[in-house]
Amino acid sequence: MLSPLVPRPASRVPIDLPANSGDDISMTRIRSSSFTIDQANRTLPRVSPLVEEIMRAYREWHELLVASEVPAAGRVVVADAPPLKVEGELQRLAEHVASCIAELEAVGVTFRGFEEGLVDFPSHIGGRLAYLCWRLGEPAVEHWHEADSGFDGRMRIAPRAIA
């Protein structure tokens, strides 16, 4: 049976953005633990393509994994692909996903899910740790949630706070 590395979201490495970085988001680490709404939105030109790539590569990895499982489980074996080649491709895809997640961590965000393409930006609201929340396909960071509530506790940011 194949034992490929399973891609998983990793832990967050918080950073902050330089004050005058404009739309060109550098991957330079700067120590901080909180994003403003503006800073979070300025990362989206870098974050969005990474999340898209994670989702694409993860889907490919998952489809190959399912297709390559043992025939006794009622699944089809990948035609014309030796098991070691399939395992190597699974490993390559998993490492690519992990690399993209590491790039997100370098920006200072946490990737939260292969299903929805969720990303959390550490922030502080009312003096408490919270997360600005963005989902692949959304035009901007416009939601937040308490640190312990996750996506189910997601709330829209007040329009005056976004402007």
PyMOL commands that set and color helices and strands:
alter all, ss='L'
color gray80, all
select helices_A, chain A and resi 37-68+71-73+83-107+151-153+159-162
alter helices_A, ss='H'
color red, helices_A
select strands_A, chain A and resi 110-113+118-125+128-135+143-146+155-156
alter strands_A, ss='S'
color yellow, strands_A
deselect
rebuild
show_as cartoon
